[in-house]
Amino acid sequence: MRIALLTYRGNMFCGGQGIYTAALAKGLHELGHEVHVISGPPLPELAPGIPLHVIPNEMFFALPLAKALPKHAPFRALWPGNLWELGLTRFGVFPEMTAFGLRLLVRWGELQRRHRFDVVLDNQSLSWGLLALQATGVPVVGVVHHPLHIDRLADFEIDPRFRRKWKRTLYFPLFMQEAVVPRLARVLTVSHASAREIERYFRVPQQDVAVVYNGTDAETFRPLPRAHETDLIFVGRTEDRKKGIPYLLEALARTPENVTLKIVDGRIPADGLVPRKIRELGLEKRVVLLERLLTVEELVEQYSTARIALVPSFFEGFGFPASEAMACGLPVIATAGGALPEVVGTNGEAGRVVPFRDPDALAAAITELCSLPREQVAELGRAARKRVLSVFSWREAASRTADVLAEAVRAHRRPR
C-alpha cells in the first residue's frame, strides 16, 4: 500500500504522537509499504527511505505578539491562512490542528497526483480538512490516542474556577473532533480504555474501533549498569494536568523521609505547579528536578538512575513513560488511569496499579516497594521488561495497523 501518514506535530519531544509517528512509519516501511509522512513543525526524525512532506506552520500560539509580528517581517501574518490563526490564538484558541488540515488540503491535489496514495492514516489531528480530503476518494483512518475531552476534565479538576474552565473550553477543538471522528472511514486507537472513551465522546461503538497497542523500542530502552541516585523517577510534562503530579507530590509527603524522587521535565516553569507544590509540602530536600530536554540515550540513562518509576496519570491513552520505564527494567507504580492497567498489568508481577486521585493509595504502594529488598525490586523490573518484550512490539503494531488500513481500502473499493 501507499500510505500517507499525517501528524500535525511530529517531533518526539511533543509527546507520544511524535514517538508514534516515527516508530510506526518505520515499522510499516519495513513491512514493505510505501509510507510518506506529512507533518507540521516541529518535524519528526524518520528512518532512511521514508519521505517527509512539510506543512508549514508559524506556531503563533506559542509566540507573544511582538515575536508573531517581528520588525524584520511584520506582514507575515497577512499571508493567506495566517491572519485568522493569529487572531484565534489571541483569544486562547489552539488552532494548530485545524490549520494543519486546511493547509494540507491546499497541497493534497499535488501530493496525490504525484504519489497516488491508497489510504490516509491521520495521527490525532482529526481536522475538518480530513473530511474534504476523504471526499476526493481516498479513505481516511483516524488514530485517536484519547479524546481531548479528558485533558479538559483534568484541567477542570485542578482548577475549577469558571474563568479557567472557559479558557480551556476555548482552547480544545472538541466540536471539530466530535464532528469529524464518526465520519472517517475507520477509527483506530491504542488501548481498550481509549476505545471506551471514544464511544463515550465521539459516539463510535467500541466494536467499530480497531485497538492496536503501541510498541516500545526495547533495543533503545534497556537496563544500563548505573548506580541508583534516587528511589523514584517521574518522566513527563508536569504542567499537563492529566499527568497527576499534584497527587504524586502529596503521596511522596506521606512516605518515609528517606524516599527520594527525581522529576524529568525540560519545561518546568519557575512559577509552575511543581515548584509551588514542592514548597507547599516542604519537599525541597527530597525532590530533584532535571530541567533540560534530553536525548533518548540520556533519558535511558536517567531511568537507570532510579529503582522504581511512577506514572500517576488521571488518564493515559497508552502511556509511553510506563512502557519505556518497564523496558529499562524498572517496576512501575501506576494509577488506574485509562490504559495504564493494560500496560503495567494488574497481577502485580511488573509493579503496582492503584486508584487515581488517591494519594494515600499511591503512598502505600511507594512505601511497600521502597521497603522491599533490592533484589526483589530488581526481579519486578525484570518481569516488567519481559512483559514489554512479549506484548508491546512495534513490528506487531505496524502489522496490525496495516491490516486495519488494508480493510479500509477494501471497504472503500467495494461496490455500493
Secondary structure, 3 states (H helix, E strand, C coil): CEEEEEECCCCHHHCHHHHHHHHHHHHHHHCCCEEEEEECCCCCCCCCCCCEEECCCCCHHHCCHHHHCCCCCCCHHHCCCHHHHHHHHHCCCCCHHHHHHHHHHHHHHHHHHHHCCCEEEEECCCCHHHHHHHHCCCCEEEECCCCCHHHHHHHHHHCCCHHHHHHHHHHCCHHHHHHHHHHCCEEEECCHHHHHHHHHHHCCCHHHEEECCCCCCCCCCCCCCCCCCEEEEEECCCCCHHHCHHHHHHHHCCCCCCCCEEEECCCCCCCCHHHHHHHHHCCCCCEEEECCCCCHHHHHHHHCCEEEEEECCCCECCCHHHHHHHHCCCCEEEECCECHHHHHCCCCCCEEEECCCCHHHHHHHHHHHHHCCHHHHHHHHHHHHHHHHHHCCHHHHHHHHHHHHHHHHHHHHCCC
